[in-house]
Amino acid sequence: MPDRPHVWRPGSGRPPLLLLHGTGGDETSLLPYHERIAPGAPFVAVRGTVEENGLNRFFRRVSEGVFDEADLVERVDELVAFLAAAERCYGLPHGRWMAVGFSNGANIASATLMLRPEVLAGAVLMGAMVPFRDGPPASDLDGKHVIVVNGALDPMATAEQTDTLVSQLRSLGARVEVVPHEGGHEIDERVLPAVADLISGARARGG
């Protein structure tokens, strides 16, 4: 059994989702969105192991918007080890996860794609920032499907951050689709049908 707090739900055999909450959330935070974006898909929702002022996170930061990148790398390895245990425990194929993350969860999802691309099939990144300030590590994201869902009024995941993240992912070979919304640092439920359509299309293509 994987040894960190999580929720597992079996599904219809679709590629499994990996649900990653934002700062202050936990393994239940994204459960309401599961059926909205990938009905019937199996999923694992996992809690971040870092605590900041009593709030759960997936990795440490130096200050608002400034990540502790050494800790980020360590926490990616920790998450990858958890996923390997989950695959063994729940009988899941290796490397088929579609990460769905918000804010801090989105940031560790993109970092995992860049550092350990063999682990994820793709990601939905909501309220996502650039994980590595000096550019991404060299990696091959060919065949990875990434959906970036950021708000036009987001004070953290700004338009500049969004453009840089999308550019970096595409430069590594990922197929990136952008689903903008007019809100701020939030999950805008109005765009979830569009996200669901993109995930469904990727599955139909075998992505």
Short mmCIF file of the C-alpha atoms (twelve columns), coordinates in Angstrom:
data_MODEL
# 
_entry.id   MODEL 
# 
loop_
_atom_site.group_PDB 
_atom_site.id 
_atom_site.type_symbol 
_atom_site.label_atom_id 
_atom_site.label_alt_id 
_atom_site.label_comp_id 
_atom_site.label_asym_id 
_atom_site.label_seq_id 
_atom_site.Cartn_x 
_atom_site.Cartn_y 
_atom_site.Cartn_z 
_atom_site.pdbx_PDB_model_num 
ATOM 1   C CA . MET A 1   0.000   0.000  0.000   1 
ATOM 2   C CA . PRO A 2   1.419   3.460  -0.881  1 
ATOM 3   C CA . ASP A 3   2.482   5.104  2.364   1 
ATOM 4   C CA . ARG A 4   1.108   8.642  2.085   1 
ATOM 5   C CA . PRO A 5   -2.462  9.931  2.406   1 
ATOM 6   C CA . HIS A 6   -4.393  9.415  -0.803  1 
ATOM 7   C CA . VAL A 7   -7.731  8.420  -2.291  1 
ATOM 8   C CA . TRP A 8   -7.977  5.647  -4.900  1 
ATOM 9   C CA . ARG A 9   -11.003 5.006  -7.103  1 
ATOM 10  C CA . PRO A 10  -11.028 2.289  -9.764  1 
ATOM 11  C CA . GLY A 11  -12.578 3.068  -13.101 1 
ATOM 12  C CA . SER A 12  -13.431 1.829  -16.556 1 
ATOM 13  C CA . GLY A 13  -9.904  1.180  -17.805 1 
ATOM 14  C CA . ARG A 14  -9.192  4.660  -19.104 1 
ATOM 15  C CA . PRO A 15  -5.707  5.993  -18.360 1 
ATOM 16  C CA . PRO A 16  -5.701  6.926  -14.671 1 
ATOM 17  C CA . LEU A 17  -5.770  10.476 -13.377 1 
ATOM 18  C CA . LEU A 18  -3.345  11.786 -10.756 1 
ATOM 19  C CA . LEU A 19  -5.112  14.555 -8.823  1 
ATOM 20  C CA . LEU A 20  -2.781  17.134 -7.218  1 
ATOM 21  C CA . HIS A 21  -4.247  19.820 -4.973  1 
ATOM 22  C CA . GLY A 22  -3.190  23.427 -4.507  1 
ATOM 23  C CA . THR A 23  -1.667  25.023 -1.404  1 
ATOM 24  C CA . GLY A 24  -3.872  24.359 1.623   1 
ATOM 25  C CA . GLY A 25  -5.752  21.514 -0.016  1 
ATOM 26  C CA . ASP A 26  -5.607  17.793 0.515   1 
ATOM 27  C CA . GLU A 27  -6.378  14.549 -1.265  1 
ATOM 28  C CA . THR A 28  -10.119 15.376 -1.374  1 
ATOM 29  C CA . SER A 29  -9.830  18.864 -2.897  1 
ATOM 30  C CA . LEU A 30  -10.070 17.927 -6.584  1 
ATOM 31  C CA . LEU A 31  -12.520 15.053 -6.200  1 
ATOM 32  C CA . PRO A 32  -15.514 17.192 -7.249  1 
ATOM 33  C CA . TYR A 33  -13.880 17.794 -10.641 1 
ATOM 34  C CA . HIS A 34  -13.083 14.192 -11.521 1 
ATOM 35  C CA . GLU A 35  -16.407 13.336 -13.169 1 
ATOM 36  C CA . ARG A 36  -16.494 16.750 -14.838 1 
ATOM 37  C CA . ILE A 37  -13.302 16.220 -16.821 1 
ATOM 38  C CA . ALA A 38  -12.884 12.440 -17.201 1 
ATOM 39  C CA . PRO A 39  -16.062 10.503 -16.335 1 
ATOM 40  C CA . GLY A 40  -15.382 6.955  -15.270 1 
ATOM 41  C CA . ALA A 41  -11.612 7.257  -15.254 1 
ATOM 42  C CA . PRO A 42  -9.729  5.648  -12.376 1 
ATOM 43  C CA . PHE A 43  -7.831  8.085  -10.212 1 
ATOM 44  C CA . VAL A 44  -5.444  8.555  -7.357  1 
ATOM 45  C CA . ALA A 45  -5.648  11.810 -5.402  1 
ATOM 46  C CA . VAL A 46  -2.638  12.377 -3.176  1 
ATOM 47  C CA . ARG A 47  -1.732  14.792 -0.393  1 
ATOM 48  C CA . GLY A 48  1.408   16.927 -0.478  1 
ATOM 49  C CA . THR A 49  3.944   16.095 2.223   1 
ATOM 50  C CA . VAL A 50  5.252   19.616 2.898   1 
ATOM 51  C CA . GLU A 51  3.590   21.865 5.481   1 
ATOM 52  C CA . GLU A 52  3.801   25.644 5.276   1 
ATOM 53  C CA . ASN A 53  2.107   27.574 8.085   1 
ATOM 54  C CA . GLY A 54  -0.232  24.647 8.595   1 
ATOM 55  C CA . LEU A 55  -1.052  24.336 4.883   1 
ATOM 56  C CA . ASN A 56  -0.304  21.275 2.756   1 
ATOM 57  C CA . ARG A 57  2.003   21.721 -0.237  1 
ATOM 58  C CA . PHE A 58  3.914   19.442 -2.591  1 
ATOM 59  C CA . PHE A 59  7.229   21.328 -2.290  1 
ATOM 60  C CA . ARG A 60  8.755   24.248 -0.436  1 
ATOM 61  C CA . ARG A 61  9.092   27.804 -1.627  1 
ATOM 62  C CA . VAL A 62  11.518  30.527 -0.615  1 
ATOM 63  C CA . SER A 63  8.851   33.224 -0.828  1 
ATOM 64  C CA . GLU A 64  5.642   33.932 -2.711  1 
ATOM 65  C CA . GLY A 65  6.258   32.874 -6.297  1 
ATOM 66  C CA . VAL A 66  9.888   31.820 -5.657  1 
ATOM 67  C CA . PHE A 67  10.322  28.064 -5.509  1 
ATOM 68  C CA . ASP A 68  12.908  26.068 -3.575  1 
ATOM 69  C CA . GLU A 69  14.044  24.217 -6.681  1 
ATOM 70  C CA . ALA A 70  16.301  21.775 -4.830  1 
ATOM 71  C CA . ASP A 71  13.348  20.726 -2.713  1 
ATOM 72  C CA . LEU A 72  11.151  20.578 -5.819  1 
ATOM 73  C CA . VAL A 73  13.507  18.042 -7.419  1 
ATOM 74  C CA . GLU A 74  13.507  15.964 -4.224  1 
ATOM 75  C CA . ARG A 75  9.721   16.039 -3.992  1 
ATOM 76  C CA . VAL A 76  9.354   14.986 -7.624  1 
ATOM 77  C CA . ASP A 77  11.419  11.889 -6.829  1 
ATOM 78  C CA . GLU A 78  9.203   11.291 -3.792  1 
ATOM 79  C CA . LEU A 79  6.046   11.568 -5.905  1 
ATOM 80  C CA . VAL A 80  7.480   9.229  -8.547  1 
ATOM 81  C CA . ALA A 81  8.194   6.624  -5.857  1 
ATOM 82  C CA . PHE A 82  4.613   6.957  -4.629  1 
ATOM 83  C CA . LEU A 83  3.273   6.440  -8.162  1 
ATOM 84  C CA . ALA A 84  5.371   3.308  -8.617  1 
ATOM 85  C CA . ALA A 85  3.900   1.924  -5.388  1 
ATOM 86  C CA . ALA A 86  0.381   2.868  -6.517  1 
ATOM 87  C CA . GLU A 87  0.896   1.111  -9.857  1 
ATOM 88  C CA . ARG A 88  1.970   -2.067 -8.074  1 
ATOM 89  C CA . CYS A 89  -0.799  -1.895 -5.490  1 
ATOM 90  C CA . TYR A 90  -3.668  -1.102 -7.847  1 
ATOM 91  C CA . GLY A 91  -2.512  -3.009 -10.917 1 
ATOM 92  C CA . LEU A 92  -1.992  0.045  -13.130 1 
ATOM 93  C CA . PRO A 93  0.258   0.272  -16.205 1 
ATOM 94  C CA . HIS A 94  3.466   2.230  -15.804 1 
ATOM 95  C CA . GLY A 95  3.658   5.739  -17.194 1 
ATOM 96  C CA . ARG A 96  -0.002  6.174  -18.167 1 
ATOM 97  C CA . TRP A 97  -0.932  8.813  -15.579 1 
ATOM 98  C CA . MET A 98  -2.640  12.029 -16.672 1 
ATOM 99  C CA . ALA A 99  -1.790  14.493 -13.921 1 
ATOM 100 C CA . VAL A 100 -4.469  17.058 -13.064 1 
ATOM 101 C CA . GLY A 101 -3.073  19.777 -10.832 1 
ATOM 102 C CA . PHE A 102 -4.090  23.166 -9.526  1 
ATOM 103 C CA . SER A 103 -1.559  25.828 -8.491  1 
ATOM 104 C CA . ASN A 104 1.119   24.076 -6.379  1 
ATOM 105 C CA . GLY A 105 -0.167  20.747 -7.688  1 
ATOM 106 C CA . ALA A 106 0.104   21.979 -11.279 1 
ATOM 107 C CA . ASN A 107 3.657   23.129 -10.642 1 
ATOM 108 C CA . ILE A 108 4.836   19.773 -9.348  1 
ATOM 109 C CA . ALA A 109 3.021   18.118 -12.273 1 
ATOM 110 C CA . SER A 110 4.931   20.174 -14.857 1 
ATOM 111 C CA . ALA A 111 8.195   19.635 -12.967 1 
ATOM 112 C CA . THR A 112 7.544   15.879 -12.980 1 
ATOM 113 C CA . LEU A 113 6.932   15.978 -16.735 1 
ATOM 114 C CA . MET A 114 10.223  17.788 -17.263 1 
ATOM 115 C CA . LEU A 115 12.325  15.739 -14.855 1 
ATOM 116 C CA . ARG A 116 10.743  12.280 -15.184 1 
ATOM 117 C CA . PRO A 117 8.800   12.260 -18.464 1 
ATOM 118 C CA . GLU A 118 8.511   8.469  -18.464 1 
ATOM 119 C CA . VAL A 119 6.127   8.654  -15.502 1 
ATOM 120 C CA . LEU A 120 3.287   10.755 -16.977 1 
ATOM 121 C CA . ALA A 121 1.350   10.553 -20.242 1 
ATOM 122 C CA . GLY A 122 0.387   14.207 -19.917 1 
ATOM 123 C CA . ALA A 123 -1.066  16.827 -17.621 1 
ATOM 124 C CA . VAL A 124 -3.830  19.341 -17.065 1 
ATOM 125 C CA . LEU A 125 -2.154  22.369 -15.484 1 
ATOM 126 C CA . MET A 126 -4.525  24.850 -13.821 1 
ATOM 127 C CA . GLY A 127 -3.128  28.045 -12.334 1 
ATOM 128 C CA . ALA A 128 0.344   26.882 -13.361 1 
ATOM 129 C CA . MET A 129 3.616   28.791 -13.080 1 
ATOM 130 C CA . VAL A 130 7.089   28.136 -14.513 1 
ATOM 131 C CA . PRO A 131 8.716   25.505 -12.254 1 
ATOM 132 C CA . PHE A 132 12.386  26.176 -13.070 1 
ATOM 133 C CA . ARG A 133 13.479  29.807 -13.195 1 
ATOM 134 C CA . ASP A 134 16.530  29.237 -15.413 1 
ATOM 135 C CA . GLY A 135 14.719  27.085 -17.934 1 
ATOM 136 C CA . PRO A 136 13.609  23.473 -18.061 1 
ATOM 137 C CA . PRO A 137 15.942  20.494 -17.807 1 
ATOM 138 C CA . ALA A 138 16.689  18.752 -21.075 1 
ATOM 139 C CA . SER A 139 14.033  16.127 -21.650 1 
ATOM 140 C CA . ASP A 140 11.947  14.602 -24.417 1 
ATOM 141 C CA . LEU A 141 8.218   15.255 -24.117 1 
ATOM 142 C CA . ASP A 142 7.334   13.955 -27.553 1 
ATOM 143 C CA . GLY A 143 3.892   12.340 -27.365 1 
ATOM 144 C CA . LYS A 144 2.950   14.065 -24.110 1 
ATOM 145 C CA . HIS A 145 -0.364  15.938 -24.099 1 
ATOM 146 C CA . VAL A 146 -0.505  19.038 -21.883 1 
ATOM 147 C CA . ILE A 147 -3.515  21.313 -21.304 1 
ATOM 148 C CA . VAL A 148 -2.738  24.676 -19.684 1 
ATOM 149 C CA . VAL A 149 -5.718  26.352 -17.986 1 
ATOM 150 C CA . ASN A 150 -4.732  29.758 -16.580 1 
ATOM 151 C CA . GLY A 151 -6.798  32.859 -15.808 1 
ATOM 152 C CA . ALA A 152 -6.324  36.198 -17.531 1 
ATOM 153 C CA . LEU A 153 -6.512  37.954 -14.144 1 
ATOM 154 C CA . ASP A 154 -4.299  35.537 -12.241 1 
ATOM 155 C CA . PRO A 155 -1.786  37.577 -10.185 1 
ATOM 156 C CA . MET A 156 0.491   34.554 -9.700  1 
ATOM 157 C CA . ALA A 157 0.267   32.555 -12.930 1 
ATOM 158 C CA . THR A 158 0.468   35.704 -15.034 1 
ATOM 159 C CA . ALA A 159 0.203   35.963 -18.813 1 
ATOM 160 C CA . GLU A 160 4.007   36.100 -18.956 1 
ATOM 161 C CA . GLN A 161 4.282   32.966 -16.819 1 
ATOM 162 C CA . THR A 162 1.729   31.215 -19.005 1 
ATOM 163 C CA . ASP A 163 3.479   32.132 -22.243 1 
ATOM 164 C CA . THR A 164 6.860   31.020 -20.892 1 
ATOM 165 C CA . LEU A 165 5.528   27.714 -19.579 1 
ATOM 166 C CA . VAL A 166 3.739   26.920 -22.842 1 
ATOM 167 C CA . SER A 167 6.850   27.830 -24.844 1 
ATOM 168 C CA . GLN A 168 9.095   25.651 -22.676 1 
ATOM 169 C CA . LEU A 169 6.800   22.640 -22.890 1 
ATOM 170 C CA . ARG A 170 6.499   22.964 -26.657 1 
ATOM 171 C CA . SER A 171 10.261  23.335 -27.011 1 
ATOM 172 C CA . LEU A 172 10.612  19.952 -25.294 1 
ATOM 173 C CA . GLY A 173 8.222   18.346 -27.772 1 
ATOM 174 C CA . ALA A 174 4.936   18.306 -25.851 1 
ATOM 175 C CA . ARG A 175 1.650   18.894 -27.636 1 
ATOM 176 C CA . VAL A 176 0.262   21.827 -25.657 1 
ATOM 177 C CA . GLU A 177 -3.268  23.187 -25.803 1 
ATOM 178 C CA . VAL A 178 -4.231  26.353 -23.944 1 
ATOM 179 C CA . VAL A 179 -7.674  26.824 -22.407 1 
ATOM 180 C CA . PRO A 180 -7.807  30.391 -21.080 1 
ATOM 181 C CA . HIS A 181 -10.468 31.847 -18.823 1 
ATOM 182 C CA . GLU A 182 -11.268 35.331 -17.574 1 
ATOM 183 C CA . GLY A 183 -10.838 34.628 -13.866 1 
ATOM 184 C CA . GLY A 184 -7.947  34.763 -11.451 1 
ATOM 185 C CA . HIS A 185 -6.068  32.110 -9.472  1 
ATOM 186 C CA . GLU A 186 -8.902  29.628 -9.357  1 
ATOM 187 C CA . ILE A 187 -10.479 26.670 -11.088 1 
ATOM 188 C CA . ASP A 188 -13.035 28.197 -13.429 1 
ATOM 189 C CA . GLU A 189 -15.751 25.590 -13.816 1 
ATOM 190 C CA . ARG A 190 -16.979 27.180 -17.050 1 
ATOM 191 C CA . VAL A 191 -13.990 25.782 -18.960 1 
ATOM 192 C CA . LEU A 192 -14.191 22.245 -17.580 1 
ATOM 193 C CA . PRO A 193 -16.292 20.967 -20.533 1 
ATOM 194 C CA . ALA A 194 -13.564 22.149 -22.912 1 
ATOM 195 C CA . VAL A 195 -10.930 20.405 -20.801 1 
ATOM 196 C CA . ALA A 196 -13.036 17.231 -20.800 1 
ATOM 197 C CA . ASP A 197 -13.304 17.353 -24.599 1 
ATOM 198 C CA . LEU A 198 -9.534  17.692 -24.964 1 
ATOM 199 C CA . ILE A 199 -8.860  14.798 -22.599 1 
ATOM 200 C CA . SER A 200 -11.424 12.669 -24.402 1 
ATOM 201 C CA . GLY A 201 -9.896  13.515 -27.779 1 
ATOM 202 C CA . ALA A 202 -6.429  12.606 -26.572 1 
ATOM 203 C CA . ARG A 203 -7.672  9.233  -25.364 1 
ATOM 204 C CA . ALA A 204 -9.425  8.595  -28.677 1 
ATOM 205 C CA . ARG A 205 -6.094  9.213  -30.420 1 
ATOM 206 C CA . GLY A 206 -4.316  6.931  -27.994 1 
ATOM 207 C CA . GLY A 207 -2.517  9.847  -26.293 1 
# 
